[in-house]
Amino acid sequence: MVDTLEHDILIVGGGGAGLRAAIAAAEESPDIDIAMVSKVYPMRSHTVSAEGGAAAVIKSNDSLEDHFRDTISGSDWLADQDVVEAFVREAPDEMVQIERWGCPWSRESDGSVAVRPFGGMSIERTWFAADKTGFHMLHTLFQTSLKYTAIKRYDEWFVTRLLVENGRCQGVVAIELLSGQVRAIRARAVIVCTGGGGRIFQFTTNAAIKTGDGMGMAYMAGVPLKDMEFVQYHPTGLPGTGILITEAARGEGGVLLNNKGERYLQAHDLGEALDVNDERHPQLRAMELGPRDRLSQAFMKEEQKGNVFRDSEGSYVHLDVQHLGEKKIEAKIPFVRELAKNYGGVDPVYEPIKVRPVVHYMMGGIDTDIDAATKLPGLYAAGECACVSLNGANRLGSNSLTELLVFGARAGRNASIWAREHPEFDSAALEQQASAEQERIADQYINNHDGKERIATLRTELQETMEQGCGIYRDEVSMKATTEKLAEIKARFRSGIQLDDHSLSFNTELTSALELEFMIEIAEAVAHSALERKESRGSHQRTDYVERDDEAYLKHSLAVHSEGGPQINYRDVAITKWPPEARVYGRDH
Ligand SMILES: Cc1cc2nc3c(=O)[nH]c(=O)nc-3n(C[C@H](O)[C@H](O)[C@H](O)COP(=O)(O)OP(=O)(O)OC[C@H]3O[C@@H](n4cnc5c(N)ncnc54)[C@H](O)[C@@H]3O)c2cc1C
């Protein structure tokens, strides 16, 4: 028998999207009862580590149309234009709202909200709280959520699967990590806000908890994963650790230099190098403020030409902010200095920082519509785990934090309406499913003493093959090899995992095994979606199909789970007003 708890709405994830959804649900229906389950204490969610800022139109020289156009061209025309229109329209109110809840946005000297330039944005529109934006946003959302007594939290509970009966999602199964007890939590609507899965790659800015659990759960419950082939490399991570040096460093005027001391981006169709002291600097949407996919690709080309530095941690280029001076560095990007000193071994006031591209963000995720609903009734998703189709083939930096607010709020509102209208449960069937899940966890892991495969070995092999086959540049041969390797890893995983820890309380080896199971599933979705897309677009660059092919691939990919591996289908992109054009940066923009 599994204990069963019950709530109207259940949110999986206590990051920015989950908290915003919880607040919106509580505001929409004051009498509704909301549960939030998180595998870590909410303030430890990855949102806390976001540095650079969140984009929304606020200044009189900016416009919703410009934010729309930057996002569409950034996406290489793969974003749904109705979604982008709604996003840019709702973004400013969300940003003002979170300030009223207490988010300390940095200000100009006249008291107005300060905005900074960010990659791929044609004008300064990124709001920031120094370079600890995610920290302040998450604190604000968390403390605001505490005001609502309707929100009950289950901190340090690990969700293992969705409960689906009668064609409706009706809850989850979760392990209370303190006791190791498996519980069923029934809910009339479930919102998945579990974040990204960058940990399927070896070298990433993503926290260790970003293992794509929610994507895996929804996928195994029959919901497609959309546009999974699009994985964002951020151009400036610290070699060795992968720790992010925020784009704000370039937004404030930092430059990238190769081993010849050249601002090499001018050789890659990203505009001209202006003198760093030129009044026009930074030149927007050009050079260091080009989009992330282009900058990461330029690094690879410089590497091929032998124009990068090398040491024991691999190849790198220099990110130089010395000309900004200590005062500006301390005022605008103090965290960059702290990270560079502690993890890069240099003080950027006096020396350049070593950087290289690093896996940062997944554009793809759980397929949702503009209302954050999935095709499984009662199941919603928002934030990085979801693909509402805002980011297309390449996300613009600083659109993600705002996405958490806009689509987190939409998910919360819509889920609460659905929950009100669907009060009934298929209780007996749900209980049976939860018992079956409890048995599976016991048989496959806790009571299994015969497993031979080690978690760390399989995980490392998975990360290596993803890096080899699904990195910045891809081709048929390498991707095929990755799909085959992943099938082998999956078979070995299923043959039995060897756990050393068979105890119940805080069994982190068990949660690592459950995470690895999700990682294998989503890695397969990435590799198969990438193999099938025979064109180059945004972050998906193939050396064997170098052009964008709108005729065949102006489409979202949809990976559908099956026993034999992912089946890849396609759906048209919503184009409301701006048909595809060439994607140009650095010239008159
Ligand atoms: C270093 C870094 C810097 C960034 N900087 C910026 C920036 O400046 N601007 C910008 O726009 N974007 C930035 N991003 C991207 C952005 O921060 C993320 O996309 C966003 O914060 C994700 O928020 P989320 O709410 O979707 O998920 P997260 O914040 O990752 O939260 C996920 C939640 O799900 C829970 N969870 C996961 N699996 C389970 C499970 N099995 N059971 C129970 N709970 C589970 C976790 O406990 C957590 O609470 C950055 C990302 C990184 C990594």
The ligand as an ORCA input file, in Angstrom:
! r2SCAN-3c Opt
* xyz 0 1
  C      24.628     29.592    -14.938
  C      23.379     30.024    -15.656
  C      23.145     31.368    -15.882
  C      21.986     31.770    -16.566
  N      21.788     33.110    -16.777
  C      20.649     33.511    -17.391
  C      20.371     34.911    -17.570
  O      21.117     35.787    -17.140
  N      19.230     35.245    -18.199
  C      18.335     34.310    -18.675
  O      17.301     34.693    -19.229
  N      18.579     32.984    -18.501
  C      19.700     32.573    -17.876
  N      19.926     31.233    -17.706
  C      18.870     30.275    -18.051
  C      17.790     30.275    -16.983
  O      18.349     30.632    -15.735
  C      17.111     28.918    -16.843
  O      16.648     28.488    -18.094
  C      15.928     29.022    -15.885
  O      16.317     29.604    -14.660
  C      15.260     27.679    -15.640
  O      14.244     27.866    -14.675
  P      13.156     26.743    -14.389
  O      12.222     27.289    -13.368
  O      12.592     26.269    -15.671
  O      13.999     25.540    -13.789
  P      15.040     25.461    -12.566
  O      15.334     26.765    -11.957
  O      16.161     24.643    -13.077
  O      14.221     24.626    -11.479
  C      13.893     23.261    -11.668
  C      13.146     22.759    -10.447
  O      12.669     21.456    -10.708
  C      12.903     20.619     -9.592
  N      12.988     19.223    -10.060
  C      13.691     18.759    -11.131
  N      13.525     17.420    -11.230
  C      12.715     17.042    -10.213
  C      12.186     15.790     -9.781
  N      12.486     14.640    -10.389
  N      11.390     15.780     -8.675
  C      11.105     16.923     -8.010
  N      11.579     18.128     -8.386
  C      12.366     18.175     -9.470
  C      14.188     21.151     -8.971
  O      14.279     20.805     -7.625
  C      14.008     22.667     -9.188
  O      13.283     23.213     -8.117
  C      21.072     30.803    -17.032
  C      21.301     29.458    -16.802
  C      22.462     29.069    -16.142
  C      22.712     27.592    -15.970
*
